[in-house]
Amino acid sequence: MLSVNVIGFCQSSVDTLEAEKYNTDSLNGIYIPKDLNDCFNQIDGFWNDSIKNQVKSWTEEEFCANAHFGFGMWMRNNWGLWGGSRLQAYFNDKGIYHPDDMSGIILTSYYRYLKGDKIELKKQIKSYKTYWEKPDETQSFKAKTRNGKIFVDIDSALQVSDSIVEIDFIGFEKIPRQIKEFRNIKEINIESCYKIDIENAIKQISILESLEYISFFDNGFTEYPLSLGNLTQINKLWISGDSIKTLPSSIINLNSLVELNITECPNLQLDTLFSMISRLKNLRELDLSENGLSDLPMSLTKLTQLKELWLDDNTFTSIPESVKSLSNLEYLRFFSNNIDSLNITSGDLKSLKGIDLCYNKFDTFPMELTNLNNLESVVMWYNEISKLPEDIARLKNLKRLNLQHNNLDEQQKDKLKSQLPNTKLEL
């Protein structure tokens, strides 16, 4: 299998079948998870309670060591972490390229999920990135081809410049002038570039017509220049770890932008931000995780086009009125907050299909969810729910209900199974 993969990496071009495996949901008859949460769902299905209890009896280090060459190897081989898959692409998108690192993150995160601990995905990713950086270097370069081959210096990457689709610049003071040679580049990550002239960097990058996604991680910027609006070709922008208050007014020029992530930026002035990004008519996904937010202003309602809103790892204790007024929102995520009750009434969140309330403070199931007529999926692991309402059968239109790692006894679980026979239950 390894030799087959090596041969694949040496191909000069990728045919349709090769490219398709990065999008398909199964390979060789095996389902491929799309992200970390999907990995949890699959492992939960593989292992019974006895195995899970054994896992929880170990320390995190013991579990990861015991599983690395057994189940870890199975994941690496069968989930396409070596040969290419949508799960590999998910990790590559986060800057994780080695299959051992990918399986390590899955195992560590699943153990913490079972124990009810914070997963701290971003800290795990930083740890692996730090491991690969040479201690005597102040900057590192990484380029990736369409078929996953990695180059760690710009000269070797230039030899196959037309095949390069992703580049990471870490610790750079300026973008190399050769960037213009990468004519088919899709993604660029600028990380820990504390001394970079960001205006000049954006000027260089803006000429790359094929660019679709750019991320700025942990650069410590206090503001972005007007030239950010010159990146009119991108459809995804991720800004994280800055001290910015808002984005430049030129952001309204990014008419192709579909997804905007602004995370770990605790100084945001949201009214100003929302007033500008509401003019991005193609924006469908917004992620404001890890910003220390406890409320959102009514100016959020200007984002009438939003389909997905991610608010992980903030300090919300309830769902803001502004969020409930987003009539076109289809997916809402409050993973790891402090919410203990809902106040959803008829007419709120009219289009919502899925809600994630994992790692919150619920001790009873929020039946207000029945006011959401289009709701199909509710995920609420790791709350404190011990009893179900008598009218739980009103949720009969749900396609999926995940209440794993709550305090439900077998009687309560049996009640769910009998009253929601057509719902996929994960208990």
N, C-alpha and C positions, 0 to 999 in steps of 0.2 A: 504493500500500500504506500509506503514511504517513497519507493522508487517511482511509482506512478505519479505521485504528487510532484516530485522533483522534475520529472519530464514535463509535467504540465506547466511548472514555473518557467521552464526554459523556452516555451513556445513564444514566438515573436508576436503573435496576435491571439486574441481570444475569440473563439467562434460563438455562435448564438447559444449553444448548449452550455458552454463554460460560463457565460454571463448570466444565464437563467438561474443557475444554482444559488446565486446571491439574493434571489427574490422568492424562490419557491418555498412552500411550507413543508416539504418533505423530500428526503433523499433516500433512495434505495428502500422505499417503503417505511422509513422512520420519520416521524414528525420532528421538525426542527423548531425549537422555541424562537420567538422573535425578539425577546428581551429577557432581562433578569427575572422579572415577575413571572413570565411564562416558563422559565426554567423551574421556578419553585412549584408551579402547578404540575409540571411533568414529574418532578421528583416525588411530590406528594402522592401522585398516582402509582409510582413504582414501588414505594416503600410502605409497609404496613405499620401499625402503631408500635409493634414490638421492635422493629428496626429503628424507628424514630426515637423510642425511649433509650435504646442502646446508644444512639448518636448523642443524645442529650446527657448521657452519663459520662461521656468523655469531655475533656477540655477541648477548646477550639483547636489547639495545636495538635492534639492527639487525633481528632477527627480528620483534619486536613492531611496529616501524614498517613493515616491508615487508608484514606480514600484516594490518595493521589494516583497510585499505580493500579487501583482496581476500578472503582466507578469513575474516577477521574480520567483514566485512559479510555474507558468506554465513551465518555462524553467527547473527548478529543477526537476519537475516531469516527463515532457515529453521528455526532452533531456538526461535523464538517469544520471543526476548529483548525484542522490541518489543511484539508483540501478545498475549503471555501464553502460558505453557507451564509444565510441571512444572519445567523447568530454571530459568525465571525465578523461580518460587516458591522453589526451592532457594536462589538467591542472595538473594532478598528476605528469607528467613528468617535470613540472616546479616547483614542490614543493608545490602545492596548493591542499589540500585534503578535505576541508569542502565545501559542496555544496553551502552554503550561500556566501562563499568567491568567488566561481566560478561565481555565478550569479552576485555578486557585481562587479567583474572585467568586466564581459560582459556589464553590464549596464553603468558603468563608461566609459568604452572604446567606447561604441556606442554613448553616449552623446558627447564625445569629437570628435568622427568621424563626427557627424552631425554638430558640431560647427566649425570644421576645426582646432581643437586644437591638440597639440601633445598628443598621447595616453599614452606614458611613461609606457609601460607595465611592464618593469623591476622594476620601482619604486613602482608600485602598488603591485607587488608580494612581494617586500621587506617589504612593509608596513604590509601586512597580516602576513608574517612570523614573524616580530617583535612583532605583537599583541599576537601571540600564545606563544612566549617565556616568561618564568617566569623571572621577573626582578632580582631575587636573585640568578639566576643560570648563570654560565659562559659557560655551554655547554648544548646541548640538543641532544637527540637521537630519531630517529623515524624510525620504521620498518613497512613495509606494506606487507600483504599476497597477494596471487593470487586473492582472492575475495574482496580485498579492506579493510580488517580489519587493524586498526592501533594500534601499540604498541609504547609506549613512554619511555620504559625502557628496557634495554637489557636482564634482567633476565626473564621477562615475554615473550619477543620475543623468547628466547631460548627454551621455552616450546613447541613452534610450529616451531622450526627452519627449518624444511623441507618445510614449507609453505611460508616462507619469500622470497620475490622476489626483494624488494627494501629497502635500508637503507640510511638514512641521518645521517651524523656525522657533527654537527655544534659546533664550538668552542672547539673541542677536542685537546689535546696536544699529544695524541698517540691513535692509533687504538687499541681497546680492543683485547686481545689475543683470545677471544671467536669467533672472526670473522670467523675462520676456520670451525665453527659448522654450518654455514649457507650454506649448500651444494648446494642449488638451487637458490642462489642469482643471479639476472639478472642485477641490477642497484645499483650503489653506488655513493652518492654525498658527497663530502668533502668540507665544506663551512665555511668560517671565522675561519679557524684553523691556526692562525698566528704563533703559537709556535710549530707546529707539525714537527716531523722529517719525511719529506716527503719521503726520500729514504727508511727508515724502513717501513713506511706505505705502500708504493708500494710493497715492498718485501712481506708483509703479504697478501696483496690483490691479488698478482699474482698467488697464489696457488688456487684461486677460479676458477675452470675450467668452471663453468656455467656462469661466468660474461660476459656480453655483452656490457655494457655501464657504463662509469665512467665520472663524472663531477667534476671539481675543480672550485669553485666559491668564488671570493673575499677573497683569502688567502694571497694576497700580495707577492707571490713568485717572485723572480727575475730570477730564472732559475729552470729547472726541471732536476733531475738526470738521468744518463744513464739507470738506472733501469726502467724508463718509458717504455723502449723498451721490457721489460719482460712481459708486458700485452698483449701478443700475441693473447689472446682469444677474445679481445673486438672488436666490429664492429662500436662503436660510442664513440667519445671523445669530451668533451666540456671543454674548458678552458676560464675563464672569470675573469676580474678584477685583473690581475697580471701586473707586470712590466717587463715581459720577453721580450727578443729581438728575440729569436728564440726557437726552440725545440732541444733537444739533438739529436745527429747523430743516436742514436739507434732507433729513431722513424721509420726508414725504416724497422724495424723488425715487425711492426704491419701490417702484410699482410692481415688480415681480416678486416681492417678498411675501412668502407664504407662512414662514415660521420665524418667530422671534423669541430668543431665550435671553433673559437678563437675570442672572443669579449671583448671589453673594455680593450684592451692591447695596449696602444698607442705607445709603444716603439718598435714595431715589425720591424725587418730587413727583408723585404719581399724577397729580392733576395736569401738570405741564406735559408729562410723558404721554398720557392718554390722549390729550388734545391733539398731539401731533400724529401718533401712530394710528389714530382713528381714521386718518385720511389715506391709509394704506388699504385700498379696497380689496386686495387679494389676500390680506393677512387672515389666516385661519387658525393658527396655533400660537399661544402665548404662554411662556413659562416664566413665572416670577418666584421660583423656589429659593429658599435660603436667604431671604432678604430681611428677616426679622419683622414681617408684617403681621399686624393684628386686626387690620381693617382695610377696606378699599373704598375710595371715594366714589360718589355717584357718577363721576366723569368716566368711570369704566364702561358705563352703558353706551358710550359713544362707539364702542367697538362692536357694532351690531353684526359684523360679519364673522365674528369668532365662532369656531366649531369646538376647539379644545382649550381648556384653561388648566394649567398645572400650578399648584400652590404648595408644594411639598416643603416640609421642614421650616414652617413659619410658626407663629404663635397664636393662630386664630382659635377662639373659643366658640365661635358660631359662624354661620355662613352669612356674609355681609349682604345687606339689602341690594347693593349694586350687582352682586353676582346673581342673585335670584331674579334679577330683571333682564338677564341676557337670554332673550327669547329664542335665539338661534343656536345656542350652545348645545352640543351633543355629548361632550365628555367633560367631566369635572373631577379634579383630583386634589384631595386635601391629605395626602399621605403624611403622617407624622406631624400632627398639630395637637391642640388641646380641646377639641370640640367634644361636648358631652350631650348636646341635644340639637334638634333642628326646629326651625319654625317655618316650614315650607307649606304654603297654602295653594289652593287651586289658582292656576294662572301663572305660578312661578315656573321658570325654567321649562317652558312649553315643549322644547324639542329635545330635552335631555334623554339620552339613551343609556349612558353609563356613569356611575359615580364610584369613586374610590375613597373610603374613609378609614383606611388601615392606620393602626397605631394612633388611635385617639382615645377618648375617655368615656365612651358610651357604656352604660350598665344595663340599659334596656334597648330593645330594637326600635328604631325611630319609624313608627308607622306613618308619619307625615310623608314618607316616600310614596305612599299610595296616591298622593295628589299629583304625581308626575306620570301623566297618562302614557307617555312613550318610553318609560324606563324599562330597559331590558336586562341590565347587569348591575348588581350591587356587590362590592367587595369590601369586607370589613374585618380582615384579620386583626388579631391582637387588639381587641377592645376588652371590655369587662362584662359582656352580656351574659347573664345567667338565666334569664327567663324571657320567653316569647309571649307577645300579646295574644289574647284569645282570638282576635280577628286576623291572624297572620295569613289566613287563606285569601284575603283580599289582594295579596300579591301574586295571584294566579297567572298574571300575564308576564311575570319575570321569566327570562330564559336562563339566567344564571344568578345564584346567590352563594357567596363565599363567606362563611362565618367561622373559618378555622381559627383555632387558638383563641377562643373565648371561653366562657365558663359554663357552657351548656352541658347538662347531663344527658344520659341516653334517652330518658323519657322525652326531653325537649327535642332531641334530634329526631326521634320517632314521630313526634307530633309534626315536625316540618315535613318529613317524608310523606306522611299520610295526607297533609293538607295542601302540599305543593307537588303533586305527582308528576307534573310536566316540566318542572324546573330542574335544571342541573344544579344539584346541591353539593357544595364542598364544605364538609363539616369536620 
